[in-house]
Amino acid sequence: MSFSTLGLHTDLLAVLDTLGYQTPTPIQQAAIPEVLAGHDVMAGAQTGTGKTAAFALPLIQRHLVRETSEKAIRVLVLTPTRELAQQVHQSFVKYSQGLGLNSVVAYGGASINPQIDALNEGCDVLVATPGRLLELAIKGLIDLSTVETLVLDEADRMLDMGFIVDIERILKRLPETRQTLFFSATFNDDVFALSKTILKQPKLIEVAERNATAAKIEQRFYEVDNKRKAGLVAYLIGSKNWQQVLIFTRTKQAVDELANELEKDGISAAAVHGDKSQGARDRGLEEFKTGQVRALVATDVAARGLDIAQLQYVINYELPYNAEDYIHRIGRTGRAGQAGLAVSLVSNKEKYLLGDVEKLTGEHFILHWMEGFEPDLMAQEEANNTKRKPSKKNLRAKALGQSGSNKAKTGKPRSR
């Protein structure tokens, strides 16, 4: 099948041909006709399979056939992170070269004035994070009454990061009659609950088993004591001469500590997390993409917004508290059908998190030992006998900066 069989405009097909896009991916084949037909869509596919193009191309097509040339926000795309907002915006720009479509990106952590200037020049597609969008709306700087299509990109992550209250406030500002699209790599119960309230007779599209990992990603798990994890990371990168490695931790403190340790071991590293300024985050990502640094250490803030076609290696320095994040993390490698390797370091205290990943993916993983980094089984036994295992609820609340159950339900976004 070619893109021409999907009913796309000849001018859009010409752009795709210039970009070297010949054959649509399965999610594109399934979603593009449904979006063109005006249906609400709930689409799930593994990361790196072309989900952005699956909704961007038909929405650009709609712009091309629109009779009026008046600039107004017709498409609103909400993303959970600044990095993903930038990536989606860049995709719209790339796919609409020379087609007269204006895409604007708006996110917090950066000056609002350039974003306002861009909006004032005319905007057809607005890609935004919820917080900055509400700021613009409350100040009366944007008009959302013309929105025809709302896209929630990575809807599960949006809910996980506590954006549900912001989403509800945004929905009140949008026209009742509109097209709504959900796109994500994982669907959990919260996403389905939200979909029932804002989607109208949606077309459910799943091109792979739900919450599955990409077939060409080799997943390798090593059991190692916490205090030896940094050494094992440095050993893997150095001994195997890995040149571009994305490393995930759960906390901002762990990001900084690991990046510093790698630098001490002679491995150039950049750190990216929510406490970094947008400029610092952009520089870190650019240095990593261009090969100026070998390792990028990040919290899950980068899991949904980093797209490097040839990235081969991902390391989970710590397993995530939300098993769905594991799928998104390792999905940064193995993009567009390429092979990739995802290595996870699992301490004794994290084995229950590995169980969560196995339950979600339906896979069973074997823990290996790396020679020279074997776990101290005697210390583990002593710890198991003297310490009560903390509850998963308390561990997650601590990681999210929540001290009590009431705070956990406020819906306030957290900085990652």
Contacts in CASP RR format, 6 or more apart in sequence:
PFRMAT RR
TARGET T0000
AUTHOR 0000-0000-0000
METHOD contacts of the structure
MODEL  1
MSFSTLGLHTDLLAVLDTLGYQTPTPIQQAAIPEVLAGHDVMAGAQTGTG
KTAAFALPLIQRHLVRETSEKAIRVLVLTPTRELAQQVHQSFVKYSQGLG
LNSVVAYGGASINPQIDALNEGCDVLVATPGRLLELAIKGLIDLSTVETL
VLDEADRMLDMGFIVDIERILKRLPETRQTLFFSATFNDDVFALSKTILK
QPKLIEVAERNATAAKIEQRFYEVDNKRKAGLVAYLIGSKNWQQVLIFTR
TKQAVDELANELEKDGISAAAVHGDKSQGARDRGLEEFKTGQVRALVATD
VAARGLDIAQLQYVINYELPYNAEDYIHRIGRTGRAGQAGLAVSLVSNKE
KYLLGDVEKLTGEHFILHWMEGFEPDLMAQEEANNTKRKPSKKNLRAKAL
GQSGSNKAKTGKPRSR
1 23 0 8 1.000
1 24 0 8 1.000
1 29 0 8 1.000
2 22 0 8 1.000
2 23 0 8 1.000
2 24 0 8 1.000
3 13 0 8 1.000
3 16 0 8 1.000
3 21 0 8 1.000
3 22 0 8 1.000
3 23 0 8 1.000
3 24 0 8 1.000
3 57 0 8 1.000
4 13 0 8 1.000
6 24 0 8 1.000
6 28 0 8 1.000
6 29 0 8 1.000
6 32 0 8 1.000
6 33 0 8 1.000
6 36 0 8 1.000
7 33 0 8 1.000
7 36 0 8 1.000
7 61 0 8 1.000
8 16 0 8 1.000
8 32 0 8 1.000
8 57 0 8 1.000
8 58 0 8 1.000
8 61 0 8 1.000
9 61 0 8 1.000
9 64 0 8 1.000
9 65 0 8 1.000
11 64 0 8 1.000
11 99 0 8 1.000
12 57 0 8 1.000
12 60 0 8 1.000
12 61 0 8 1.000
12 64 0 8 1.000
12 95 0 8 1.000
12 99 0 8 1.000
15 95 0 8 1.000
15 96 0 8 1.000
15 97 0 8 1.000
15 98 0 8 1.000
15 99 0 8 1.000
16 57 0 8 1.000
16 95 0 8 1.000
18 97 0 8 1.000
19 94 0 8 1.000
19 95 0 8 1.000
21 53 0 8 1.000
24 32 0 8 1.000
25 45 0 8 1.000
25 49 0 8 1.000
25 50 0 8 1.000
25 53 0 8 1.000
25 54 0 8 1.000
25 336 0 8 1.000
26 45 0 8 1.000
26 49 0 8 1.000
26 207 0 8 1.000
26 208 0 8 1.000
27 43 0 8 1.000
27 44 0 8 1.000
27 45 0 8 1.000
27 49 0 8 1.000
27 50 0 8 1.000
27 51 0 8 1.000
27 54 0 8 1.000
27 205 0 8 1.000
27 207 0 8 1.000
28 50 0 8 1.000
28 53 0 8 1.000
28 54 0 8 1.000
28 57 0 8 1.000
30 43 0 8 1.000
30 54 0 8 1.000
30 205 0 8 1.000
30 207 0 8 1.000
31 41 0 8 1.000
31 43 0 8 1.000
31 54 0 8 1.000
31 55 0 8 1.000
31 58 0 8 1.000
31 183 0 8 1.000
31 205 0 8 1.000
32 54 0 8 1.000
32 57 0 8 1.000
32 58 0 8 1.000
34 41 0 8 1.000
34 203 0 8 1.000
34 205 0 8 1.000
35 41 0 8 1.000
35 54 0 8 1.000
35 55 0 8 1.000
35 58 0 8 1.000
35 59 0 8 1.000
35 179 0 8 1.000
35 181 0 8 1.000
36 58 0 8 1.000
36 61 0 8 1.000
36 62 0 8 1.000
38 179 0 8 1.000
39 179 0 8 1.000
39 201 0 8 1.000
39 202 0 8 1.000
39 203 0 8 1.000
40 179 0 8 1.000
40 180 0 8 1.000
40 181 0 8 1.000
40 199 0 8 1.000
40 200 0 8 1.000
40 201 0 8 1.000
40 202 0 8 1.000
40 203 0 8 1.000
41 55 0 8 1.000
41 181 0 8 1.000
41 182 0 8 1.000
41 183 0 8 1.000
41 202 0 8 1.000
41 203 0 8 1.000
41 205 0 8 1.000
42 181 0 8 1.000
42 182 0 8 1.000
42 187 0 8 1.000
42 195 0 8 1.000
42 199 0 8 1.000
42 202 0 8 1.000
42 203 0 8 1.000
42 204 0 8 1.000
42 205 0 8 1.000
43 51 0 8 1.000
43 54 0 8 1.000
43 55 0 8 1.000
43 181 0 8 1.000
43 182 0 8 1.000
43 183 0 8 1.000
43 184 0 8 1.000
43 204 0 8 1.000
43 205 0 8 1.000
43 206 0 8 1.000
44 51 0 8 1.000
44 183 0 8 1.000
44 184 0 8 1.000
44 185 0 8 1.000
44 186 0 8 1.000
44 187 0 8 1.000
44 205 0 8 1.000
44 206 0 8 1.000
44 207 0 8 1.000
44 210 0 8 1.000
45 51 0 8 1.000
45 54 0 8 1.000
45 185 0 8 1.000
45 205 0 8 1.000
45 206 0 8 1.000
45 207 0 8 1.000
45 208 0 8 1.000
46 185 0 8 1.000
46 208 0 8 1.000
46 212 0 8 1.000
46 213 0 8 1.000
46 214 0 8 1.000
46 327 0 8 1.000
46 331 0 8 1.000
47 185 0 8 1.000
47 214 0 8 1.000
47 327 0 8 1.000
47 328 0 8 1.000
47 331 0 8 1.000
47 332 0 8 1.000
47 335 0 8 1.000
48 214 0 8 1.000
48 307 0 8 1.000
48 331 0 8 1.000
48 334 0 8 1.000
48 335 0 8 1.000
48 336 0 8 1.000
48 337 0 8 1.000
49 207 0 8 1.000
49 214 0 8 1.000
49 336 0 8 1.000
50 336 0 8 1.000
51 153 0 8 1.000
51 183 0 8 1.000
51 184 0 8 1.000
51 185 0 8 1.000
52 87 0 8 1.000
52 88 0 8 1.000
52 91 0 8 1.000
52 153 0 8 1.000
52 183 0 8 1.000
53 91 0 8 1.000
53 95 0 8 1.000
54 183 0 8 1.000
55 77 0 8 1.000
55 151 0 8 1.000
55 153 0 8 1.000
55 181 0 8 1.000
55 183 0 8 1.000
56 88 0 8 1.000
56 91 0 8 1.000
56 92 0 8 1.000
56 95 0 8 1.000
57 95 0 8 1.000
59 75 0 8 1.000
59 125 0 8 1.000
59 149 0 8 1.000
59 151 0 8 1.000
60 92 0 8 1.000
60 95 0 8 1.000
60 96 0 8 1.000
60 99 0 8 1.000
60 101 0 8 1.000
62 74 0 8 1.000
62 148 0 8 1.000
62 149 0 8 1.000
63 74 0 8 1.000
63 96 0 8 1.000
63 99 0 8 1.000
63 100 0 8 1.000
63 101 0 8 1.000
63 124 0 8 1.000
63 125 0 8 1.000
64 99 0 8 1.000
66 74 0 8 1.000
71 102 0 8 1.000
71 122 0 8 1.000
71 123 0 8 1.000
71 124 0 8 1.000
72 123 0 8 1.000
72 124 0 8 1.000
72 143 0 8 1.000
72 146 0 8 1.000
73 123 0 8 1.000
73 124 0 8 1.000
73 125 0 8 1.000
73 126 0 8 1.000
73 142 0 8 1.000
73 143 0 8 1.000
73 144 0 8 1.000
73 146 0 8 1.000
73 147 0 8 1.000
74 124 0 8 1.000
74 125 0 8 1.000
74 146 0 8 1.000
74 147 0 8 1.000
74 148 0 8 1.000
74 149 0 8 1.000
75 124 0 8 1.000
75 125 0 8 1.000
75 126 0 8 1.000
75 147 0 8 1.000
75 148 0 8 1.000
75 149 0 8 1.000
75 151 0 8 1.000
76 126 0 8 1.000
76 128 0 8 1.000
76 133 0 8 1.000
76 144 0 8 1.000
76 147 0 8 1.000
76 149 0 8 1.000
76 150 0 8 1.000
76 151 0 8 1.000
76 174 0 8 1.000
77 85 0 8 1.000
77 88 0 8 1.000
77 125 0 8 1.000
77 126 0 8 1.000
77 127 0 8 1.000
77 128 0 8 1.000
77 151 0 8 1.000
77 153 0 8 1.000
78 128 0 8 1.000
78 129 0 8 1.000
78 130 0 8 1.000
78 133 0 8 1.000
78 150 0 8 1.000
78 151 0 8 1.000
78 152 0 8 1.000
78 153 0 8 1.000
78 158 0 8 1.000
78 167 0 8 1.000
78 170 0 8 1.000
79 85 0 8 1.000
79 88 0 8 1.000
79 127 0 8 1.000
79 128 0 8 1.000
79 129 0 8 1.000
79 153 0 8 1.000
79 154 0 8 1.000
79 158 0 8 1.000
79 304 0 8 1.000
80 129 0 8 1.000
80 154 0 8 1.000
80 157 0 8 1.000
80 158 0 8 1.000
80 160 0 8 1.000
80 161 0 8 1.000
80 163 0 8 1.000
80 304 0 8 1.000
81 129 0 8 1.000
81 157 0 8 1.000
81 301 0 8 1.000
81 302 0 8 1.000
81 304 0 8 1.000
81 305 0 8 1.000
81 416 0 8 1.000
82 107 0 8 1.000
82 108 0 8 1.000
82 109 0 8 1.000
82 110 0 8 1.000
82 129 0 8 1.000
82 278 0 8 1.000
82 281 0 8 1.000
83 281 0 8 1.000
83 285 0 8 1.000
83 301 0 8 1.000
83 302 0 8 1.000
83 304 0 8 1.000
83 305 0 8 1.000
83 306 0 8 1.000
84 153 0 8 1.000
84 154 0 8 1.000
84 304 0 8 1.000
84 305 0 8 1.000
85 105 0 8 1.000
85 106 0 8 1.000
85 107 0 8 1.000
85 127 0 8 1.000
85 128 0 8 1.000
85 129 0 8 1.000
86 105 0 8 1.000
86 107 0 8 1.000
86 305 0 8 1.000
87 305 0 8 1.000
87 306 0 8 1.000
87 307 0 8 1.000
88 105 0 8 1.000
88 127 0 8 1.000
88 153 0 8 1.000
89 103 0 8 1.000
89 104 0 8 1.000
89 105 0 8 1.000
89 127 0 8 1.000
92 101 0 8 1.000
92 103 0 8 1.000
92 125 0 8 1.000
92 127 0 8 1.000
93 103 0 8 1.000
96 103 0 8 1.000
101 124 0 8 1.000
101 125 0 8 1.000
102 121 0 8 1.000
102 122 0 8 1.000
102 123 0 8 1.000
102 124 0 8 1.000
102 125 0 8 1.000
103 123 0 8 1.000
103 124 0 8 1.000
103 125 0 8 1.000
103 126 0 8 1.000
103 127 0 8 1.000
104 115 0 8 1.000
104 118 0 8 1.000
104 119 0 8 1.000
104 122 0 8 1.000
104 123 0 8 1.000
104 125 0 8 1.000
104 126 0 8 1.000
104 127 0 8 1.000
105 115 0 8 1.000
105 126 0 8 1.000
105 127 0 8 1.000
105 128 0 8 1.000
106 112 0 8 1.000
106 115 0 8 1.000
106 119 0 8 1.000
106 126 0 8 1.000
106 127 0 8 1.000
106 128 0 8 1.000
106 129 0 8 1.000
106 132 0 8 1.000
106 133 0 8 1.000
106 136 0 8 1.000
107 128 0 8 1.000
107 129 0 8 1.000
107 132 0 8 1.000
107 278 0 8 1.000
108 129 0 8 1.000
108 131 0 8 1.000
108 132 0 8 1.000
108 135 0 8 1.000
108 278 0 8 1.000
109 277 0 8 1.000
109 278 0 8 1.000
110 278 0 8 1.000
110 279 0 8 1.000
112 132 0 8 1.000
112 135 0 8 1.000
112 136 0 8 1.000
115 132 0 8 1.000
115 136 0 8 1.000
116 136 0 8 1.000
116 141 0 8 1.000
119 126 0 8 1.000
119 136 0 8 1.000
119 141 0 8 1.000
119 142 0 8 1.000
126 133 0 8 1.000
126 142 0 8 1.000
128 136 0 8 1.000
130 158 0 8 1.000
130 163 0 8 1.000
130 166 0 8 1.000
130 167 0 8 1.000
130 170 0 8 1.000
130 413 0 8 1.000
131 163 0 8 1.000
131 166 0 8 1.000
131 413 0 8 1.000
133 142 0 8 1.000
133 170 0 8 1.000
134 166 0 8 1.000
134 169 0 8 1.000
134 170 0 8 1.000
136 142 0 8 1.000
137 144 0 8 1.000
137 170 0 8 1.000
137 173 0 8 1.000
144 170 0 8 1.000
144 173 0 8 1.000
144 174 0 8 1.000
145 173 0 8 1.000
145 175 0 8 1.000
146 175 0 8 1.000
147 174 0 8 1.000
147 175 0 8 1.000
147 178 0 8 1.000
148 175 0 8 1.000
148 178 0 8 1.000
148 179 0 8 1.000
149 178 0 8 1.000
149 179 0 8 1.000
149 180 0 8 1.000
149 181 0 8 1.000
150 174 0 8 1.000
150 178 0 8 1.000
150 179 0 8 1.000
150 180 0 8 1.000
150 181 0 8 1.000
151 180 0 8 1.000
151 181 0 8 1.000
151 183 0 8 1.000
152 158 0 8 1.000
152 167 0 8 1.000
152 180 0 8 1.000
152 181 0 8 1.000
152 182 0 8 1.000
152 183 0 8 1.000
153 183 0 8 1.000
153 184 0 8 1.000
154 183 0 8 1.000
154 184 0 8 1.000
154 185 0 8 1.000
154 304 0 8 1.000
154 328 0 8 1.000
155 182 0 8 1.000
155 183 0 8 1.000
155 184 0 8 1.000
155 191 0 8 1.000
155 194 0 8 1.000
155 195 0 8 1.000
156 184 0 8 1.000
156 186 0 8 1.000
156 187 0 8 1.000
156 188 0 8 1.000
156 190 0 8 1.000
156 191 0 8 1.000
156 324 0 8 1.000
157 184 0 8 1.000
157 303 0 8 1.000
157 304 0 8 1.000
157 325 0 8 1.000
157 328 0 8 1.000
158 164 0 8 1.000
158 167 0 8 1.000
159 188 0 8 1.000
159 190 0 8 1.000
159 191 0 8 1.000
159 194 0 8 1.000
160 190 0 8 1.000
160 322 0 8 1.000
160 324 0 8 1.000
160 325 0 8 1.000
161 413 0 8 1.000
161 414 0 8 1.000
161 416 0 8 1.000
162 411 0 8 1.000
162 412 0 8 1.000
162 413 0 8 1.000
162 414 0 8 1.000
163 411 0 8 1.000
163 413 0 8 1.000
164 194 0 8 1.000
164 411 0 8 1.000
165 410 0 8 1.000
165 411 0 8 1.000
165 412 0 8 1.000
166 413 0 8 1.000
167 194 0 8 1.000
171 198 0 8 1.000
180 198 0 8 1.000
180 199 0 8 1.000
180 200 0 8 1.000
180 202 0 8 1.000
182 191 0 8 1.000
182 195 0 8 1.000
182 199 0 8 1.000
182 202 0 8 1.000
184 191 0 8 1.000
185 327 0 8 1.000
185 328 0 8 1.000
185 331 0 8 1.000
186 210 0 8 1.000
186 211 0 8 1.000
186 324 0 8 1.000
186 327 0 8 1.000
186 328 0 8 1.000
187 210 0 8 1.000
187 211 0 8 1.000
188 324 0 8 1.000
195 202 0 8 1.000
211 324 0 8 1.000
211 327 0 8 1.000
211 360 0 8 1.000
211 361 0 8 1.000
212 327 0 8 1.000
212 361 0 8 1.000
213 219 0 8 1.000
213 327 0 8 1.000
213 330 0 8 1.000
213 331 0 8 1.000
213 361 0 8 1.000
213 363 0 8 1.000
214 330 0 8 1.000
214 331 0 8 1.000
214 334 0 8 1.000
214 337 0 8 1.000
216 334 0 8 1.000
216 337 0 8 1.000
216 338 0 8 1.000
216 339 0 8 1.000
216 340 0 8 1.000
217 330 0 8 1.000
217 331 0 8 1.000
217 333 0 8 1.000
217 334 0 8 1.000
217 339 0 8 1.000
217 340 0 8 1.000
217 341 0 8 1.000
217 342 0 8 1.000
218 339 0 8 1.000
218 340 0 8 1.000
218 341 0 8 1.000
218 342 0 8 1.000
219 330 0 8 1.000
219 342 0 8 1.000
219 344 0 8 1.000
219 363 0 8 1.000
219 365 0 8 1.000
220 341 0 8 1.000
220 342 0 8 1.000
220 343 0 8 1.000
220 344 0 8 1.000
220 368 0 8 1.000
221 343 0 8 1.000
221 344 0 8 1.000
221 346 0 8 1.000
221 354 0 8 1.000
221 365 0 8 1.000
221 366 0 8 1.000
221 367 0 8 1.000
221 368 0 8 1.000
222 232 0 8 1.000
222 343 0 8 1.000
222 344 0 8 1.000
222 345 0 8 1.000
222 346 0 8 1.000
222 367 0 8 1.000
222 368 0 8 1.000
222 369 0 8 1.000
222 370 0 8 1.000
222 373 0 8 1.000
223 346 0 8 1.000
223 347 0 8 1.000
223 348 0 8 1.000
223 367 0 8 1.000
223 368 0 8 1.000
223 369 0 8 1.000
223 375 0 8 1.000
224 232 0 8 1.000
224 345 0 8 1.000
224 346 0 8 1.000
224 347 0 8 1.000
224 369 0 8 1.000
224 370 0 8 1.000
224 373 0 8 1.000
224 375 0 8 1.000
225 347 0 8 1.000
225 348 0 8 1.000
225 375 0 8 1.000
225 376 0 8 1.000
225 379 0 8 1.000
226 347 0 8 1.000
226 349 0 8 1.000
228 373 0 8 1.000
229 317 0 8 1.000
229 318 0 8 1.000
229 345 0 8 1.000
229 347 0 8 1.000
230 257 0 8 1.000
230 258 0 8 1.000
230 261 0 8 1.000
230 262 0 8 1.000
231 261 0 8 1.000
231 265 0 8 1.000
231 373 0 8 1.000
232 345 0 8 1.000
232 370 0 8 1.000
232 373 0 8 1.000
233 247 0 8 1.000
233 258 0 8 1.000
233 262 0 8 1.000
233 315 0 8 1.000
233 317 0 8 1.000
233 345 0 8 1.000
234 261 0 8 1.000
234 262 0 8 1.000
234 265 0 8 1.000
234 267 0 8 1.000
235 370 0 8 1.000
235 373 0 8 1.000
236 242 0 8 1.000
236 315 0 8 1.000
236 343 0 8 1.000
237 245 0 8 1.000
237 262 0 8 1.000
237 267 0 8 1.000
237 294 0 8 1.000
237 295 0 8 1.000
238 267 0 8 1.000
242 294 0 8 1.000
242 312 0 8 1.000
242 313 0 8 1.000
243 291 0 8 1.000
243 294 0 8 1.000
244 288 0 8 1.000
244 291 0 8 1.000
244 294 0 8 1.000
244 308 0 8 1.000
244 310 0 8 1.000
244 311 0 8 1.000
244 312 0 8 1.000
244 313 0 8 1.000
245 294 0 8 1.000
245 295 0 8 1.000
245 296 0 8 1.000
245 313 0 8 1.000
245 314 0 8 1.000
245 315 0 8 1.000
246 288 0 8 1.000
246 295 0 8 1.000
246 296 0 8 1.000
246 298 0 8 1.000
246 302 0 8 1.000
246 306 0 8 1.000
246 311 0 8 1.000
246 313 0 8 1.000
246 314 0 8 1.000
246 315 0 8 1.000
246 332 0 8 1.000
246 333 0 8 1.000
247 258 0 8 1.000
247 295 0 8 1.000
247 296 0 8 1.000
247 297 0 8 1.000
247 298 0 8 1.000
247 314 0 8 1.000
247 315 0 8 1.000
247 317 0 8 1.000
248 297 0 8 1.000
248 298 0 8 1.000
248 299 0 8 1.000
248 300 0 8 1.000
248 302 0 8 1.000
248 303 0 8 1.000
248 314 0 8 1.000
248 315 0 8 1.000
248 316 0 8 1.000
248 317 0 8 1.000
248 318 0 8 1.000
248 320 0 8 1.000
248 329 0 8 1.000
249 255 0 8 1.000
249 258 0 8 1.000
249 297 0 8 1.000
249 298 0 8 1.000
249 299 0 8 1.000
249 317 0 8 1.000
249 318 0 8 1.000
250 299 0 8 1.000
250 300 0 8 1.000
250 318 0 8 1.000
250 320 0 8 1.000
250 321 0 8 1.000
250 399 0 8 1.000
251 299 0 8 1.000
251 399 0 8 1.000
252 273 0 8 1.000
252 274 0 8 1.000
252 275 0 8 1.000
252 299 0 8 1.000
252 415 0 8 1.000
252 416 0 8 1.000
254 317 0 8 1.000
254 318 0 8 1.000
255 271 0 8 1.000
255 272 0 8 1.000
255 273 0 8 1.000
255 297 0 8 1.000
255 298 0 8 1.000
255 299 0 8 1.000
256 271 0 8 1.000
256 273 0 8 1.000
258 269 0 8 1.000
258 297 0 8 1.000
258 317 0 8 1.000
259 269 0 8 1.000
259 270 0 8 1.000
259 271 0 8 1.000
259 295 0 8 1.000
259 297 0 8 1.000
262 268 0 8 1.000
262 269 0 8 1.000
262 295 0 8 1.000
262 297 0 8 1.000
263 269 0 8 1.000
267 294 0 8 1.000
267 295 0 8 1.000
268 292 0 8 1.000
268 293 0 8 1.000
268 294 0 8 1.000
268 295 0 8 1.000
269 293 0 8 1.000
269 294 0 8 1.000
269 295 0 8 1.000
269 296 0 8 1.000
269 297 0 8 1.000
270 283 0 8 1.000
270 284 0 8 1.000
270 285 0 8 1.000
270 287 0 8 1.000
270 288 0 8 1.000
270 293 0 8 1.000
270 295 0 8 1.000
270 296 0 8 1.000
270 297 0 8 1.000
271 284 0 8 1.000
271 297 0 8 1.000
271 298 0 8 1.000
272 280 0 8 1.000
272 281 0 8 1.000
272 284 0 8 1.000
272 285 0 8 1.000
272 296 0 8 1.000
272 297 0 8 1.000
272 298 0 8 1.000
272 299 0 8 1.000
272 301 0 8 1.000
272 302 0 8 1.000
273 298 0 8 1.000
273 299 0 8 1.000
273 301 0 8 1.000
273 416 0 8 1.000
274 281 0 8 1.000
274 299 0 8 1.000
274 301 0 8 1.000
274 415 0 8 1.000
274 416 0 8 1.000
275 415 0 8 1.000
281 301 0 8 1.000
284 293 0 8 1.000
284 296 0 8 1.000
285 296 0 8 1.000
285 302 0 8 1.000
285 306 0 8 1.000
286 292 0 8 1.000
287 293 0 8 1.000
288 295 0 8 1.000
288 296 0 8 1.000
288 308 0 8 1.000
289 308 0 8 1.000
296 302 0 8 1.000
296 306 0 8 1.000
297 317 0 8 1.000
298 306 0 8 1.000
299 416 0 8 1.000
300 320 0 8 1.000
300 325 0 8 1.000
300 328 0 8 1.000
300 329 0 8 1.000
300 416 0 8 1.000
301 416 0 8 1.000
302 332 0 8 1.000
303 325 0 8 1.000
303 328 0 8 1.000
303 329 0 8 1.000
303 332 0 8 1.000
304 328 0 8 1.000
306 332 0 8 1.000
307 332 0 8 1.000
307 335 0 8 1.000
308 332 0 8 1.000
308 335 0 8 1.000
309 335 0 8 1.000
309 336 0 8 1.000
309 338 0 8 1.000
310 335 0 8 1.000
310 338 0 8 1.000
311 332 0 8 1.000
311 333 0 8 1.000
311 334 0 8 1.000
311 335 0 8 1.000
311 340 0 8 1.000
312 333 0 8 1.000
312 334 0 8 1.000
312 338 0 8 1.000
312 339 0 8 1.000
312 340 0 8 1.000
312 341 0 8 1.000
313 333 0 8 1.000
313 340 0 8 1.000
313 341 0 8 1.000
313 342 0 8 1.000
313 343 0 8 1.000
314 329 0 8 1.000
314 330 0 8 1.000
314 331 0 8 1.000
314 332 0 8 1.000
314 333 0 8 1.000
314 340 0 8 1.000
314 341 0 8 1.000
314 342 0 8 1.000
314 343 0 8 1.000
315 342 0 8 1.000
315 343 0 8 1.000
315 344 0 8 1.000
315 345 0 8 1.000
316 326 0 8 1.000
316 329 0 8 1.000
316 330 0 8 1.000
316 342 0 8 1.000
316 343 0 8 1.000
316 344 0 8 1.000
316 345 0 8 1.000
317 345 0 8 1.000
318 345 0 8 1.000
318 350 0 8 1.000
319 326 0 8 1.000
319 344 0 8 1.000
319 346 0 8 1.000
319 350 0 8 1.000
319 353 0 8 1.000
319 354 0 8 1.000
319 357 0 8 1.000
320 326 0 8 1.000
320 329 0 8 1.000
320 353 0 8 1.000
321 353 0 8 1.000
321 392 0 8 1.000
321 395 0 8 1.000
321 396 0 8 1.000
321 399 0 8 1.000
322 396 0 8 1.000
323 353 0 8 1.000
323 356 0 8 1.000
323 357 0 8 1.000
323 359 0 8 1.000
323 360 0 8 1.000
323 361 0 8 1.000
324 360 0 8 1.000
326 344 0 8 1.000
326 357 0 8 1.000
326 360 0 8 1.000
326 361 0 8 1.000
327 360 0 8 1.000
327 361 0 8 1.000
329 342 0 8 1.000
330 342 0 8 1.000
331 342 0 8 1.000
333 340 0 8 1.000
333 341 0 8 1.000
333 342 0 8 1.000
334 340 0 8 1.000
344 354 0 8 1.000
346 353 0 8 1.000
346 354 0 8 1.000
346 367 0 8 1.000
347 375 0 8 1.000
348 375 0 8 1.000
348 380 0 8 1.000
348 383 0 8 1.000
348 384 0 8 1.000
349 389 0 8 1.000
351 367 0 8 1.000
352 392 0 8 1.000
354 365 0 8 1.000
354 367 0 8 1.000
357 365 0 8 1.000
358 364 0 8 1.000
358 365 0 8 1.000
369 375 0 8 1.000
397 403 0 8 1.000
397 404 0 8 1.000
397 405 0 8 1.000
397 408 0 8 1.000
400 408 0 8 1.000
400 414 0 8 1.000
401 407 0 8 1.000
401 414 0 8 1.000
402 408 0 8 1.000
END
